[in-house]
């Protein structure tokens, strides 16, 4: 009925991701001032980049123009 454990985990992960995007889509004051055509897409992109940095901090540090020693 409820699917496999993997399906349930995937659904849980998707709900958690959707919640994170929804929360991040609430623009910060400086973002409100600058405006955003699509806060949800913007939030998804920000969180995806953040996850990449978390998953591979050394790789993103090497590839970053903003990180000293890169």
Buried (B, 14 or more C-beta within 10 A) or exposed (E): EEEEEEEEEEEEEEEEBEEBBEEBBEBEEEBEEEEEEEBEEBBBEBBEEEEEEEEEEEEBBEEEEEEEEE
